[in-house]
Amino acid sequence: IPSVIVLILGFIIWKDTHKLDQYRPIDSSVQPITIQVVALRWKWLFIYPKYGIATVNFIQFPEKTPINFELTADEAPMNSLWIPALGGQTYAMTGMSTKLHLMADNLGDFNGSAAELSGSGFSGMKFIARASTQSDFESWVQEVKQSSKVLDSAEYERLILPSENNSALYYSSTDGDLYNKIINKYINNK
């Protein structure tokens, strides 16, 4: 009898644990949005590959839309992206890509931050994650595309320099393969 109980509990725990796997995409009839995240010292870079835009310390997405985060770090210690109101946190590490899947069920602004102590600028490594209506999101994307800032390689080299308490920045266009270039520059050095 004890062995049967252990087997039944083990099966239930195994099944439910895999349901909560952060690497498993969220089941939804709505097309997900991919946001590539780069942890820098001491700011967050968010790249929207589908839209060709990028932001620093601010993200926006439609409510009830799955978000597929892809995370890495550059010129920074290991860090951890954390939006407590939307779910768990996951690590961003140099030369590595990891995933996190979240979805906002309600409209609103949610606080995001680094969950790992990472030096003198750690306390200012915060951002806003805004869940909006689909039309507000589309309007916001068009506003960002009007920004005079472009995230080319020269601007990126300035952006990766350590800086503290950074306000939000918006880039109207990006190098289309920037995220992979960031990861590959460490892989090729091994």
Secondary structure as GFF3:
##gff-version 3
##sequence-region A 1 190
A	DSSP	alpha_helix	2	19	.	.	.	ID=ss1
A	DSSP	beta_strand	33	40	.	.	.	ID=ss2
A	DSSP	beta_strand	43	48	.	.	.	ID=ss3
A	DSSP	beta_strand	53	56	.	.	.	ID=ss4
A	DSSP	beta_strand	58	62	.	.	.	ID=ss5
A	DSSP	beta_strand	67	73	.	.	.	ID=ss6
A	DSSP	beta_strand	79	82	.	.	.	ID=ss7
A	DSSP	beta_strand	89	92	.	.	.	ID=ss8
A	DSSP	beta_strand	98	102	.	.	.	ID=ss9
A	DSSP	beta_strand	108	114	.	.	.	ID=ss10
A	DSSP	three_ten_helix	122	124	.	.	.	ID=ss11
A	DSSP	beta_strand	126	132	.	.	.	ID=ss12
A	DSSP	alpha_helix	134	145	.	.	.	ID=ss13
A	DSSP	beta_strand	150	151	.	.	.	ID=ss14
A	DSSP	alpha_helix	153	159	.	.	.	ID=ss15
A	DSSP	beta_strand	169	171	.	.	.	ID=ss16
A	DSSP	beta_strand	173	174	.	.	.	ID=ss17
A	DSSP	alpha_helix	178	187	.	.	.	ID=ss18
###
